[in-house]
Amino acid sequence: MPERKDFLTVEEVMAHLRVGRTFVYEQARLYLRTGGAQGLPCRKFGRLLRFPTAPLEALAGAPLVEPDPVVVDLDAVRRAKDPTPAPSTPSTPRRRATGTEQSSLFPD
């Protein structure tokens, strides 16, 4: 069982509460601006924001559990994104016009 953290980062709060980054930052600013009357409970450590686990668990109404990691099959994504192109015939280089069918830019 993983060790319970006392403070969470913005990314961890996003994962636990399933909310976006902008929402977390807005609620943290609201909490700091109102002196804790509204918003998500947080503390500033220098320029860093950290969120205490206990108040977030009370807000969620349940213990915060570590979300399951997302496993992505990159090979399947690449195959779906970039299917193997059909074999093409080799292109022939363009030939320069040698006859009088094309006029010259500068007259002789």
N, C-alpha and C positions, 0 to 999 in steps of 0.2 A: 504494500500500500504506500503511495507516495506521501511524502511529508507535507503537512499542512503549512502553507505560507501565511505569514502575518499580514503581508502587503502584496498587492497585485499590481502589475503594470497595466497600461492602457490596453495593450493587445490581449492580455489575459482577461480583463474585464469584458472586452468585446466578445471574446470567445465564450465566457461563462454566461453572460446575459444575452448573447446573440443580438447585439446591437452594433451600430456602425461607429467608426472612429469619431466622426463629427459630433454625434450625439453624446459620446462619452466626454469629449472636451467641453461641449456646451454645458453639460450638467456639472462638470467639475468647476468651471468658471462661475456658474450660478451658486454652487455651494460655497465657494470662497468669497464671492461678492456679498452673499446674504448672511455670512457668518454661521453657516450650517443649517439655516432654516429650511432651505430647499436644495435640490440637486443631489448628486451622488457624493457621498462622503469621501473626502480625499485629503491628502497632506502634501505639502510641497517640501521637497528636500533639495534646496538650491533651485535649479531649474527643472528638476524632475517632479512628476506627479506620481504619487503612489496611493493606492486605494486599500484601506484596511478591510480585511476579509470578513471580520465579524459583522459589521454593519451591512455589508453587501449580502451576507447570508440572511440576516434579518429582513432585508428588503426583498430578497428572492423567496423567503419563506421556507428555505431548505438549505442543507449544506451544499456548498459549491463543489461540484465534482469536476475532475479534470476531463475536458471534452475529448472524445475519441479523435485520434489523429486522422487526418484525411489522407487516404492512400490513392494516388493517381497512377494509372498505368500510362506512363509517358509514351510507350511504343504505340498504344492504341490511339492516343491523342494525335500523335504524329501521322499515323496511317489515315485517320479520319480527316486531318487537316490538309495533308499533302499526299494525295493518292499518286501512285506511280504513273507518270505520264505515258501515254501510248508512244511506241517507237515511231519516230518521224523519219522521213526520207531526208538524206543529206541535201542541203540547199546548194544550188549552183550559184556561183558568184555572178553579179550583174556584169553585163558586157557594155562596154562603152560604145556609143553610137559612132560609126565611122563614115556613114554616108551623108548625104545632103538632106536627109529627112529632118535634121535638127539645125536650126540656124545658129550661127556663131554670135556670141555676145558682142564682140567688136568686129566690125566689118574690116576686111583686108585692105 
